[in-house]
């Protein structure tokens, strides 16, 4: 695709050539001045249309590239949204697992503390029994001596 500068250079060169040819034809008597002026005006109108056409083609190409970039970014955004949904689902599962683990830990701690409490109660009962047995052994030992 031609750039606007290159297009302007080509148009200027062709315009100069057309003016030279029309001037030569008018001076040579092969063409009337009015016909040369009408031909020049027609060629200028065609050149303007060509410039407009090239500008529209350039703008259309730019619009297509912008559209492609937008679609690419939309696809990336859709992939990112999908990944975020997956991460959110995983976070929900992890949070549920942490809550379940916390509940199990609380149950385990309660069971351990209950067991320790039972052991302590049993230990206290055994300590009382041992104290009673010691007292009996002392009493027996004192009674023999």
C-alpha positions as CSV (number, residue, x, y, z in Angstrom):
1,X,0.0,0.0,0.0
2,X,1.3,3.4,-1.0
3,X,2.0,5.9,1.7
4,X,0.4,9.4,1.4
5,X,3.8,11.0,0.7
6,X,4.7,8.5,-2.0
7,X,1.2,8.9,-3.5
8,X,1.6,12.7,-3.5
9,X,5.0,12.4,-5.2
10,X,3.6,10.2,-7.9
11,X,0.6,12.4,-8.4
12,X,2.8,15.5,-8.6
13,X,5.1,13.9,-11.2
14,X,2.1,12.7,-13.3
15,X,0.5,16.2,-12.9
16,X,3.6,17.9,-14.2
17,X,3.8,15.4,-17.2
18,X,0.1,16.0,-18.0
19,X,0.5,19.8,-17.9
20,X,3.6,19.5,-20.2
21,X,1.7,17.3,-22.6
22,X,-1.4,19.4,-22.7
23,X,0.7,22.6,-23.1
24,X,2.6,21.0,-26.0
25,X,-0.7,19.9,-27.6
26,X,-2.2,23.4,-27.2
27,X,0.9,25.1,-28.5
28,X,1.2,22.6,-31.4
29,X,-2.4,23.5,-32.4
30,X,-3.5,19.9,-32.0
31,X,-5.9,20.7,-29.2
32,X,-8.1,23.7,-28.4
33,X,-7.4,25.6,-25.1
34,X,-10.9,24.9,-23.8
35,X,-10.6,21.2,-24.5
36,X,-7.2,21.2,-22.7
37,X,-8.7,23.0,-19.7
38,X,-11.6,20.5,-19.6
39,X,-9.2,17.6,-19.9
40,X,-7.0,19.0,-17.1
41,X,-10.1,19.6,-14.9
42,X,-11.2,16.0,-15.6
43,X,-7.8,14.6,-14.8
44,X,-7.6,16.7,-11.5
45,X,-11.0,15.3,-10.5
46,X,-9.8,11.7,-11.3
47,X,-6.6,12.4,-9.2
48,X,-8.7,13.6,-6.3
49,X,-10.9,10.5,-6.5
50,X,-7.8,8.3,-6.6
51,X,-6.4,10.1,-3.5
52,X,-9.8,9.6,-1.8
53,X,-9.9,5.9,-2.8
54,X,-6.4,5.3,-1.4
55,X,-7.2,7.1,1.8
56,X,-10.3,5.0,2.2
57,X,-8.4,1.8,1.6
58,X,-5.7,2.9,4.2
59,X,-8.4,3.7,6.7
60,X,-10.1,0.4,6.0
61,X,-6.9,-1.5,6.5
62,X,-6.3,0.4,9.8
63,X,-9.9,-0.4,10.9
64,X,-9.3,-4.1,10.1
65,X,-6.1,-4.2,12.1
66,X,-7.8,-2.4,15.0
67,X,-10.7,-4.9,14.8
68,X,-8.2,-7.8,14.8
69,X,-6.5,-6.4,17.9
70,X,-9.8,-5.9,19.6
71,X,-10.7,-9.6,18.9
72,X,-7.4,-10.7,20.2
73,X,-7.8,-8.8,23.4
74,X,-11.4,-10.1,23.7
75,X,-10.1,-13.7,23.4
76,X,-7.4,-13.0,26.0
77,X,-10.0,-11.5,28.3
78,X,-12.3,-14.5,27.8
79,X,-9.4,-16.8,28.6
80,X,-8.5,-14.7,31.7
81,X,-12.1,-14.8,32.8
82,X,-12.2,-18.6,32.4
83,X,-9.0,-18.9,34.3
84,X,-10.4,-16.7,37.1
85,X,-13.5,-18.8,37.3
86,X,-11.4,-21.9,37.6
87,X,-9.2,-20.3,40.3
88,X,-12.4,-19.1,42.1
89,X,-13.8,-22.7,42.1
90,X,-10.4,-24.0,43.4
91,X,-10.4,-21.4,46.1
92,X,-13.9,-22.4,47.1
93,X,-12.9,-26.0,47.3
94,X,-9.7,-25.1,49.3
95,X,-11.8,-22.9,51.7
96,X,-14.3,-25.8,52.2
97,X,-11.4,-28.2,52.9
98,X,-9.8,-25.8,55.3
99,X,-13.1,-25.4,57.1
100,X,-13.6,-29.2,57.2
101,X,-10.0,-29.6,58.5
102,X,-10.6,-27.0,61.1
103,X,-13.8,-28.7,62.2
104,X,-12.0,-32.1,62.4
105,X,-9.1,-30.5,64.3
106,X,-11.6,-29.0,66.8
107,X,-13.2,-32.4,67.2
108,X,-9.9,-34.0,67.6
109,X,-8.8,-31.4,70.2
110,X,-12.1,-31.9,72.0
111,X,-11.6,-35.7,72.0
112,X,-8.0,-35.3,73.2
113,X,-9.0,-32.9,76.0
114,X,-11.8,-35.2,77.0
115,X,-9.4,-38.1,77.1
116,X,-7.0,-36.1,79.1
117,X,-9.7,-35.1,81.5
118,X,-10.8,-38.8,81.9
119,X,-7.1,-39.8,82.4
120,X,-6.8,-37.0,85.0
121,X,-9.9,-38.1,86.8
122,X,-8.7,-41.7,86.7
123,X,-5.3,-40.7,87.8
124,X,-6.8,-38.8,90.7
125,X,-8.9,-41.8,91.7
126,X,-5.8,-44.0,91.5
127,X,-3.8,-41.4,93.5
128,X,-6.5,-41.6,96.2
129,X,-6.3,-45.4,96.2
130,X,-2.5,-45.3,96.4
131,X,-2.7,-42.8,99.3
132,X,-5.2,-45.1,101.1
133,X,-2.9,-48.1,100.4
134,X,0.1,-46.2,101.7
135,X,-1.8,-45.3,104.8
136,X,-2.8,-48.9,105.3
137,X,0.8,-50.0,104.7
138,X,2.1,-47.4,107.2
139,X,-0.5,-48.4,109.7
140,X,0.4,-52.1,109.2
141,X,4.1,-51.2,109.5
142,X,3.5,-49.3,112.6
143,X,1.3,-51.9,114.1
144,X,4.0,-54.6,113.6
145,X,6.9,-52.6,115.0
